[in-house]
Amino acid sequence: MDPQRYPRLSRIALPADLRQFPESELAAVADELRAYLIESVGQSGGHFGAGLGVIELTVALHWLYDTPTDRLVWDVGHQCYPHKILTGRGERITTVKKKGGVAPFPKRGESEYDTFGVGHSSTSISAALGMATALRQAGDPRRVVAVIGDGAMTAGMAYEALNHAGGMDPEPDVLVILNDNRMSISENVGGLTKMLGKLMASNTLNAVREGGKKILGDKRTSPAARFMKRWEEHAKGMFVPSTLFEEMGFHYTGPIDGHDLPALLQAMKAVKGRKGPQLLHVITTKGKGYELAEGDQIGYHAVSPFDPGLGVVAKGGPKKPTFTDVFSDWLCDAAAVETRLMGITPAMREGSGLVRFSKEYPERYFDTAIAEQHAVTLAAGMACEGAKPVVAIYSTFLQRGYDQLVHDVAIQDLDVLFAIDRGGVVGPDGATHAGNLDLSFLRCVPNMVVMAPADEAECRAMLTTGLRHDGPAAVRYPRGTGPGVAVPATLDTLPIGKAELRRRGRHVALLAFGAMVPLAEQVGAELGLTVVNMRFVKPLDSELLLDLAASHEGFVTLEDNVVMGGAGSAVLELLAESGLAKPTLMLGLPDRFQDHASREEVLAEAGLDAAAVRAAVLKRWPSLLTPGLKAAG
């Protein structure tokens, strides 16, 4: 870090160093922190806009509280880059998301300042309440602060925690800071969002308040000013949800301009000295201080490396479609034919590919905010009345709606299609966002049809198959692009439970699921083995598998899912049920959470690259190296 450009920030290795600065210099520290964040994320890429919005708040928190002794819990961890810079990771922040580098979210194993691991939203209040309760029981006076924002207050778990905290006796000493920037990745939606926006949108109230200050003077000496202040508090209750939080048992303060550092510090000092549950409402701007990010808060939520002087520049030339793109086009094409189709997303319009659908079919588009459980049961309710709901959701976020998938959809055998993006290895976002478990937790659910496409065209056909199927179905596809197979414009279907024989070989059959099919084809061609694109994890193609069992020495299953309980386990269960003892090598993801790295690096670490798969097969069947055994494809 260049001390000429960052004369204050370069002297801050840890928050204790920050606390050596007088309050009068904190605004300058915040300016340097914002400039350094822009420079560093420009080099590395990563989450961007949310961090810019919490610069002043981060500085204030680490200056006012004795972190890490006092416990600071961040929600939706993409707000945490400034926090990481101030807590010993500033020199390494450009390694974020890279193998061996700084984690993109708070991670307990990385730093004592990361008090709670974060990836999914709306966990901070529950975690902070748990910490405050445990500390009180131990007679420990440390303070606990939860910072919740970027849409996390739209999720039900936040209200469960607020409800619990507000009703506890004795009252817990916990501060919740609502960082209200009116955004998640997309714009926030829902009734609470409207409530939170009323005061900021009320030009009349703001004008009266500011005008009254100028005319009536200081409320400490002027009776008229004190009356005006009481009127303001009364009027504020008509515009902001102070009553909501107060009735839940929290002492509400705000709203405060989160970029006015003196005002922010004054408010935080006041609430720091109070006992019981406190809620401080702070208004911030996502992307604050970088004009392009303020103007395009969705586009600058997360970025690839870019030149801060130019901003993010779109790459020229034709772009290879991703699986998300395939889904996006399919959804609109299917909606044009099937008028009962409804599109549902839990606050992932951009990531899950519903932008076009939301514009072309706004009356059939439903963003539930960060509420995965509600999204799934909403779909179940729609299906009860004859609609054809499609829930577009990341694999990692479907984990949060698992009970609803089982209880509300599968038990009732309802006609809901799950379009599961980011299945399998995701990579740079780490374990919190990995889709490594979905084949295991989906295939054990009765009534479910579970599909995994090998390529782009098959993804489209499987989505149509799931839509036409009468009952719950899931299509699970990976992040990024596929092998580049052309996608037809038609809405074709596949026979449910039928695999595809891609290559007829001898001795050993490679049974590949989803994204592992191209890898299996490469190894199969090298060793002269049979290759099967399994297509369906549930139901399996039992007829083909039993036929291959009779003519092959053994099986190799390949999946980008954990081996335990995954697709390979399904094959073994079928063989056992049929009374067959067939040597089977199961290759997949390990029984541990893998750290962040590129998708290719994570797969290689798991032994799912061509060299590792070839070596594993030959170790199990060394006779395949015998001359003359290799068969033509």
C-alpha positions in Angstrom: 0.0 0.0 0.0 1.6 3.2 -1.2 2.0 5.5 1.9 2.2 8.6 -0.4 -1.3 7.9 -1.7 -2.7 6.5 1.5 -0.8 8.3 4.3 -3.3 7.2 7.0 -4.6 3.9 5.7 -1.1 2.6 5.2 -0.5 3.1 9.0 -3.6 0.9 9.9 -2.6 -2.7 10.1 -5.4 -3.5 12.6 -8.3 -1.7 14.2 -6.2 -0.8 17.2 -4.2 1.4 14.9 -7.4 3.0 13.6 -8.4 3.9 17.2 -5.2 5.9 17.6 -6.5 8.5 15.1 -8.6 11.4 16.5 -12.2 11.6 15.5 -11.4 14.6 13.3 -9.3 12.5 11.0 -11.8 9.7 10.5 -13.4 11.3 7.4 -10.0 11.4 5.7 -9.4 7.7 6.7 -12.8 6.8 5.1 -11.8 8.7 1.9 -8.6 6.7 1.6 -10.3 3.4 2.4 -12.9 4.1 -0.4 -10.1 5.0 -2.9 -8.1 1.9 -2.0 -11.2 -0.4 -2.3 -11.8 1.0 -5.8 -8.2 0.5 -6.8 -7.9 -3.0 -5.3 -11.2 -4.4 -6.6 -10.3 -2.9 -10.0 -7.2 -5.2 -10.0 -8.8 -8.3 -8.6 -12.5 -8.1 -9.4 -15.0 -9.2 -6.7 -18.0 -7.7 -4.9 -17.8 -4.0 -5.2 -20.9 -1.8 -4.7 -21.9 -3.0 -1.3 -18.5 -2.4 0.2 -18.4 1.2 -1.1 -21.7 1.8 0.7 -20.4 0.8 4.1 -17.1 2.7 4.2 -18.1 5.2 6.8 -20.0 2.6 8.8 -17.0 0.2 8.9 -14.6 3.0 10.0 -17.1 4.1 12.7 -17.6 0.6 14.0 -13.9 -0.4 14.3 -13.1 3.0 15.8 -15.8 3.1 18.4 -15.8 -0.6 19.4 -12.9 -2.6 20.8 -12.9 -5.2 18.0 -12.2 -8.2 18.1 -13.0 -8.2 21.8 -16.3 -6.6 21.0 -18.1 -8.9 18.6 -19.0 -7.5 15.1 -21.2 -9.7 12.9 -21.7 -8.9 9.2 -24.6 -10.0 7.2 -24.6 -10.8 3.4 -20.8 -11.0 3.5 -20.1 -9.1 0.3 -20.3 -5.9 2.4 -17.1 -7.0 4.2 -14.2 -6.0 1.9 -13.6 -2.7 3.8 -13.8 -4.6 7.1 -11.1 -7.1 5.8 -8.9 -4.2 4.7 -9.0 -2.7 8.2 -8.4 -6.0 10.0 -5.0 -7.1 8.7 -5.9 -8.2 5.2 -5.4 -4.9 3.3 -2.2 -5.9 1.6 -3.8 -9.2 0.4 -7.2 -8.0 -0.6 -6.3 -8.2 -4.3 -6.1 -12.0 -3.8 -9.8 -12.2 -2.9 -11.5 -15.3 -4.4 -8.2 -16.7 -5.7 -6.8 -20.1 -4.5 -5.0 -19.5 -1.3 -6.2 -15.9 -1.2 -8.5 -13.8 1.0 -12.0 -15.3 1.3 -14.8 -13.3 -0.4 -17.0 -13.5 2.8 -16.3 -13.4 6.5 -14.7 -16.7 7.5 -13.9 -17.6 11.1 -10.8 -19.6 10.2 -9.3 -16.7 8.4 -9.4 -14.0 11.1 -10.4 -13.5 14.7 -12.2 -10.3 13.5 -14.5 -12.5 11.4 -16.7 -13.6 14.3 -19.2 -15.5 12.2 -19.0 -17.1 8.8 -21.3 -15.6 6.3 -22.4 -16.4 2.7 -26.2 -16.7 2.8 -28.2 -13.7 4.1 -30.1 -12.8 7.2 -28.1 -14.8 9.8 -26.5 -11.9 11.6 -29.2 -11.1 14.1 -29.6 -14.7 15.2 -25.9 -15.2 15.5 -25.4 -11.9 17.4 -28.2 -12.7 19.7 -26.7 -16.1 20.4 -23.3 -14.5 21.2 -24.9 -11.8 23.4 -26.8 -14.5 25.3 -23.7 -16.7 25.8 -21.6 -13.7 27.0 -24.3 -12.6 29.5 -24.4 -16.1 30.9 -20.7 -16.0 31.4 -20.8 -12.6 32.9 -18.7 -11.2 30.0 -19.3 -7.5 29.3 -18.3 -7.5 25.7 -20.6 -5.8 23.3 -22.2 -7.4 20.2 -23.2 -5.6 17.0 -25.0 -7.1 14.0 -24.8 -5.2 10.6 -27.7 -6.3 8.4 -28.3 -4.9 4.9 -28.2 -5.4 1.2 -31.7 -6.9 1.2 -31.1 -9.2 4.1 -33.9 -7.6 6.1 -36.4 -9.0 3.6 -35.8 -12.6 4.8 -38.0 -14.2 7.4 -35.1 -15.4 9.5 -34.3 -11.8 10.4 -37.8 -11.3 11.9 -37.6 -14.6 13.8 -34.5 -13.3 15.5 -36.0 -9.8 16.1 -39.1 -11.4 17.6 -37.0 -13.6 19.9 -34.7 -10.9 21.0 -37.5 -8.4 21.7 -39.3 -10.9 24.0 -36.4 -12.1 26.0 -36.2 -11.6 29.8 -33.8 -10.3 30.8 -33.3 -8.2 27.7 -30.2 -9.0 25.7 -27.7 -6.2 25.1 -27.4 -6.3 21.4 -27.2 -3.6 18.7 -28.7 -4.3 15.2 -27.6 -1.8 12.5 -29.9 -1.8 9.6 -27.8 -0.7 6.6 -30.6 0.4 4.4 -29.5 0.9 0.8 -32.8 -0.2 -0.8 -30.9 -2.9 -2.8 -29.9 -6.5 -2.6 -28.4 -7.5 -6.0 -31.5 -6.1 -7.7 -33.7 -3.5 -6.2 -35.4 -4.6 -2.9 -39.0 -5.6 -3.2 -41.8 -6.1 -0.7 -43.9 -4.2 1.8 -41.1 -3.5 4.3 -39.0 -1.9 1.5 -41.9 0.5 0.8 -42.0 1.4 4.5 -38.3 2.0 4.7 -38.4 4.2 1.6 -41.2 6.5 2.7 -39.2 8.9 4.8 -36.4 9.3 2.3 -38.9 9.9 -0.5 -40.9 12.4 1.6 -39.6 15.8 0.3 -42.3 17.6 2.4 -41.2 16.1 5.7 -37.5 16.6 5.0 -38.1 20.3 3.9 -40.2 20.9 7.1 -37.5 19.4 9.3 -34.6 21.2 7.7 -36.5 24.5 7.6 -37.5 24.2 11.2 -33.9 23.7 12.3 -33.0 27.0 10.6 -35.9 29.0 12.0 -36.4 27.6 15.5 -32.8 27.1 16.5 -31.2 24.6 18.9 -33.7 22.3 20.6 -31.6 22.4 23.8 -32.4 26.1 24.3 -35.6 26.8 22.3 -39.0 25.5 23.5 -40.3 25.9 20.0 -37.5 23.7 18.6 -38.2 21.1 21.3 -41.8 21.0 20.2 -40.7 20.7 16.6 -38.5 17.8 17.5 -41.4 16.0 19.2 -43.6 16.7 16.2 -40.9 15.3 14.0 -40.7 12.1 16.0 -44.5 11.7 15.8 -44.5 12.4 12.0 -41.6 10.0 11.5 -43.7 7.2 12.8 -46.0 7.7 9.9 -43.2 7.3 7.4 -40.7 4.8 8.9 -41.2 1.5 10.6 -40.1 2.7 14.0 -43.4 1.5 15.4 -42.7 -2.0 14.0 -39.4 -2.3 15.6 -40.4 -0.6 18.9 -43.4 -3.0 19.2 -41.0 -5.9 18.7 -39.1 -4.8 21.7 -36.2 -2.8 20.1 -35.4 0.8 20.9 -35.3 2.4 17.4 -32.9 5.2 16.4 -32.9 6.8 13.0 -32.9 7.0 10.1 -29.3 8.4 10.0 -27.3 9.4 6.9 -24.7 6.6 6.8 -22.3 8.7 4.9 -22.3 11.6 7.3 -19.6 10.3 9.6 -20.0 12.9 12.4 -23.7 12.2 12.6 -23.2 8.5 12.4 -20.7 8.5 15.2 -23.0 10.7 17.4 -25.8 8.2 16.9 -23.6 5.2 17.5 -22.2 6.7 20.7 -25.7 7.2 22.0 -26.9 3.7 21.3 -23.6 2.2 22.6 -24.4 3.5 26.1 -27.9 2.0 26.2 -29.0 -1.4 27.6 -31.3 -3.8 25.9 -32.1 -4.5 22.2 -31.2 -1.5 20.0 -31.9 -0.9 16.3 -30.0 1.8 14.5 -31.4 2.6 11.0 -28.7 3.9 8.7 -29.4 5.1 5.1 -26.6 4.4 2.6 -26.0 4.4 -1.1 -24.7 1.3 -2.8 -21.6 2.2 -4.8 -21.1 5.4 -2.9 -18.1 7.5 -4.1 -17.7 5.9 -7.5 -20.1 7.6 -9.9 -20.4 4.7 -12.3 -21.3 2.3 -9.5 -23.9 4.7 -8.0 -25.5 5.0 -11.5 -25.5 1.2 -12.1 -25.9 -0.4 -8.7 -26.9 -3.8 -10.2 -24.1 -3.9 -12.8 -21.5 -3.0 -10.2 -22.7 -5.3 -7.5 -19.8 -7.7 -8.5 -17.3 -7.0 -11.2 -14.4 -8.6 -13.1 -11.1 -6.7 -13.0 -11.5 -3.3 -14.6 -9.8 0.1 -15.0 -11.4 2.5 -12.4 -10.8 5.4 -14.8 -12.9 3.7 -17.5 -15.3 1.5 -15.5 -16.4 -1.9 -16.6 -16.2 -2.3 -20.3 -18.1 -5.0 -22.1 -16.0 -7.4 -24.1 -16.5 -7.4 -27.8 -17.3 -10.2 -30.1 -20.0 -13.0 -29.8 -20.4 -14.4 -26.4 -20.8 -18.1 -25.8 -24.1 -18.7 -24.0 -24.0 -19.9 -20.5 -26.4 -22.4 -19.0 -28.1 -19.4 -17.3 -28.6 -17.9 -20.8 -30.1 -21.1 -22.1 -32.6 -21.1 -19.2 -33.4 -17.4 -19.7 -34.3 -17.9 -23.4 -36.1 -21.2 -22.7 -38.3 -19.5 -20.0 -39.5 -16.8 -22.4 -40.0 -19.3 -25.3 -41.9 -21.7 -23.0 -44.1 -18.9 -21.6 -45.1 -17.9 -25.1 -46.6 -21.4 -25.5 -47.6 -22.3 -22.0 -49.8 -19.5 -20.6 -50.0 -21.1 -17.2 -46.2 -20.8 -16.7 -45.1 -18.5 -13.8 -41.5 -17.5 -13.1 -40.4 -17.2 -9.4 -37.0 -16.1 -8.0 -35.9 -15.3 -4.5 -34.1 -12.0 -5.2 -31.9 -13.5 -8.0 -33.3 -11.9 -11.1 -30.0 -11.2 -12.7 -28.1 -14.2 -11.5 -30.7 -16.8 -12.4 -31.5 -15.2 -15.8 -35.0 -13.7 -15.3 -34.3 -10.2 -16.5 -35.8 -10.7 -20.0 -38.8 -12.7 -18.6 -39.5 -10.0 -16.0 -39.8 -7.4 -18.9 -41.7 -9.6 -21.3 -44.1 -11.2 -18.8 -44.2 -8.9 -15.8 -47.6 -10.2 -14.7 -46.2 -13.7 -14.5 -42.9 -12.8 -12.8 -42.6 -13.0 -9.0 -39.5 -11.8 -7.0 -40.1 -12.9 -3.4 -37.0 -11.0 -2.1 -34.5 -13.1 -0.1 -37.1 -15.6 1.0 -36.4 -19.0 -0.4 -38.8 -20.8 1.8 -41.7 -18.5 0.8 -40.7 -18.8 -2.9 -41.0 -22.6 -2.8 -44.4 -22.6 -1.0 -45.7 -19.8 -3.2 -45.0 -22.1 -6.1 -46.8 -25.0 -4.4 -49.8 -22.8 -3.9 -49.8 -21.8 -7.5 -49.6 -25.4 -8.6 -52.6 -26.2 -6.4 -54.7 -24.0 -8.6 -53.4 -25.3 -12.0 -50.5 -23.0 -12.7 -47.1 -24.2 -13.9 -44.6 -22.5 -11.6 -40.9 -22.5 -12.4 -38.6 -21.7 -9.4 -35.3 -20.4 -10.6 -32.8 -20.7 -7.7 -29.2 -21.3 -7.0 -28.4 -24.8 -5.7 -26.8 -23.3 -2.5 -30.0 -21.2 -1.8 -32.4 -24.1 -2.4 -30.8 -25.6 0.7 -32.7 -22.9 2.6 -36.0 -24.0 1.1 -35.5 -27.8 1.5 -38.3 -28.4 4.1 -40.7 -26.6 1.8 -39.6 -28.7 -1.2 -40.2 -31.8 0.8 -43.3 -30.9 2.8 -45.1 -28.5 0.6 -44.2 -29.7 -2.9 -43.1 -33.4 -2.9 -45.5 -34.8 -0.3 -48.4 -33.3 -2.2 -46.9 -34.3 -5.6 -47.3 -30.8 -7.0 -46.4 -29.7 -10.4 -43.4 -27.5 -9.6 -40.3 -27.2 -11.8 -37.0 -26.3 -10.1 -34.4 -24.7 -12.4 -31.3 -25.1 -10.2 -28.4 -22.9 -11.3 -24.8 -23.2 -10.0 -25.1 -26.9 -9.4 -21.9 -28.6 -8.5 -18.6 -26.8 -8.2 -19.0 -23.0 -8.3 -15.4 -22.1 -7.3 -14.4 -18.5 -6.4 -17.2 -17.8 -3.9 -16.2 -20.8 -1.8 -18.0 -23.3 0.3 -21.0 -21.1 1.2 -22.0 -20.9 -2.4 -21.0 -24.3 -3.7 -23.8 -26.6 -5.1 -22.1 -29.8 -4.1 -25.0 -31.4 -2.2 -28.1 -31.1 -4.3 -28.0 -34.4 -6.1 -27.8 -36.1 -2.7 -30.6 -34.1 -1.1 -32.8 -34.2 -4.1 -32.6 -37.9 -5.1 -33.8 -39.1 -1.6 -37.1 -37.2 -1.9 -40.0 -39.3 -3.2 -41.9 -38.1 -6.3 -39.0 -36.0 -7.5 -37.6 -36.3 -11.0 -33.9 -35.1 -11.0 -32.1 -34.3 -14.3 -28.5 -33.1 -15.0 -27.8 -31.9 -18.6 -24.5 -32.7 -20.4 -24.7 -29.7 -22.7 -26.7 -26.6 -23.6 -29.2 -28.3 -25.9 -29.9 -31.0 -23.4 -30.5 -28.4 -20.7 -33.3 -26.8 -22.8 -34.8 -30.2 -23.5 -34.8 -31.2 -19.8 -36.4 -27.9 -18.8 -39.2 -28.6 -21.3 -39.4 -32.2 -20.0 -39.8 -30.9 -16.4 -42.4 -28.4 -17.4 -44.5 -31.1 -19.2 -44.0 -33.6 -16.4 -47.0 -33.9 -14.0 -45.3 -33.6 -10.7 -42.2 -32.1 -9.1 -39.0 -32.0 -11.2 -35.6 -30.5 -11.0 -33.1 -29.6 -13.7 -29.7 -29.0 -12.2 -27.0 -27.2 -14.3 -23.6 -25.7 -13.6 -22.3 -22.2 -13.6 -20.8 -20.8 -16.8 -20.7 -22.2 -20.3 -21.0 -25.8 -21.6 -19.2 -27.6 -24.4 -20.8 -25.3 -27.0 -23.6 -27.5 -28.4 -26.0 -25.5 -30.6 -29.4 -24.9 -28.9 -32.5 -25.6 -31.1 -35.4 -23.2 -31.0 -37.9 -26.0 -30.5 -39.3 -27.2 -27.2 -38.4 -30.9 -27.4 -38.7 -33.3 -24.5 -36.7 -36.4 -23.4 -38.1 -39.7 -22.3 -38.0 -39.7 -18.5 -35.5 -42.1 -17.0 -33.6 -42.9 -20.2 -29.9 -42.5 -20.5 -27.8 -41.9 -23.7 -25.1 -44.3 -24.8 -22.4 -41.9 -26.0 -19.7 -44.4 -26.8 -19.6 -48.2 -27.1 -16.4 -49.6 -25.6 -15.3 -52.6 -23.6 -14.4 -53.7 -20.1 -15.5 -50.7 -18.1 -18.4 -48.3 -18.5 -18.1 -44.6 -17.5 -21.4 -43.4 -16.2 -21.3 -39.6 -16.3 -23.8 -37.2 -14.8 -24.3 -33.7 -16.1 -21.2 -31.6 -16.5 -19.0 -34.6 -16.2 -20.0 -36.1 -19.6 -17.3 -34.3 -21.7 -14.6 -35.4 -19.2 -15.9 -39.0 -19.4 -15.9 -38.9 -23.2 -12.2 -37.7 -23.2 -11.1 -40.5 -20.9 -13.3 -43.1 -22.5 -11.8 -42.3 -25.9 -8.2 -42.6 -24.5 -8.9 -46.0 -22.8 -11.4 -47.5 -25.1 -14.2 -47.5 -22.6 -18.0 -47.3 -22.8 -19.4 -43.8 -22.0 -22.9 -43.2 -20.9 -24.6 -39.8 -20.5 -26.9 -40.7 -17.6 -29.1 -37.6 -17.9 -31.4 -38.7 -15.1 -30.2 -39.1 -11.5 -33.8 -40.1 -10.6 -35.2 -42.3 -12.0 -32.1 -44.1 -13.3 -32.1 -46.0 -16.6 -32.2 -49.4 -14.9 -32.6 -51.3 -18.1 -29.4 -49.9 -19.7 -27.4 -50.2 -16.5 -28.4 -53.9 -16.0 -27.5 -54.6 -19.6 -24.1 -52.9 -19.2 -23.5 -54.8 -16.0 -23.9 -58.1 -17.9 -21.3 -57.1 -20.5 -18.7 -55.0 -18.5 -16.2 -55.8 -15.8 -17.1 -52.7 -13.8 -18.5 -49.2 -13.6 -17.0 -45.7 -12.9 -19.5 -43.1 -11.9 -18.5 -39.4 -12.3 -20.4 -36.5 -10.8 -19.7 -33.0 -9.6 -21.6 -33.7 -6.4 -20.4 -35.1 -3.1 -19.9 -38.9 -3.4 -21.8 -39.6 -0.2 -25.4 -40.2 -1.1 -24.9 -38.9 -4.7 -25.6 -40.3 -8.1 -22.9 -43.0 -7.7 -24.7 -44.2 -4.6 -27.9 -44.4 -6.6 -26.1 -46.8 -9.1 -24.8 -49.0 -6.3 -28.3 -49.1 -4.7 -29.7 -50.3 -8.0 -27.1 -53.0 -8.4 -27.6 -54.2 -4.8 -31.3 -54.3 -5.3 -30.8 -56.4 -8.4 -28.5 -58.8 -6.6 -25.4 -57.8 -8.5 -21.9 -57.3 -7.0 -20.3 -55.2 -9.7 -16.9 -53.4 -9.0 -17.7 -49.7 -9.1 -15.4 -46.8 -8.7 -17.3 -43.6 -7.6 -15.6 -40.4 -8.5 -17.0 -37.1 -7.2 -16.5 -34.3 -4.7 -14.9 -35.1 -1.3 -16.5 -35.3 2.1 -15.3 -31.9 3.1 -15.9 -28.2 2.3 -13.5 -27.1 -0.4 -12.0 -23.6 -0.2 -12.5 -20.9 -2.8 -10.5 -21.2 -6.1 -11.3 -21.3 -9.8 -13.8 -23.9 -10.8 -11.0 -25.8 -12.7 -8.8 -25.7 -9.6 -11.5 -27.0 -7.4 -12.3 -29.9 -9.8 -8.7 -30.8 -10.1 -8.3 -30.8 -6.3 -11.2 -33.3 -6.2 -9.6 -35.5 -8.8 -12.1 -34.6 -11.5 -9.8 -33.6 -14.3 -8.8 -35.9 -17.2 -5.3 -36.9 -15.8 -6.7 -37.7 -12.4 -9.7 -39.7 -13.7 -7.5 -41.7 -16.1 -5.1 -42.5 -13.3 -7.9 -43.6 -10.9 -9.4 -45.9 -13.5 -6.1 -47.5 -14.4 -5.2 -48.0 -10.7 -8.5 -49.8 -10.2 -8.3 -51.8 -13.5 -4.5 -52.0 -14.4 -5.3 -54.6 -17.0 -6.7 -51.8 -19.2 -3.0 -51.0 -20.1 -2.6 -54.5 -21.6 -2.0 -54.2 -25.4 -5.0 -55.1 -27.4 -7.6 -54.3 -24.8 -8.4 -50.9 -26.1 -11.5 -50.9 -28.2 -12.6 -48.5 -31.0 -15.4 -46.1 -30.2 
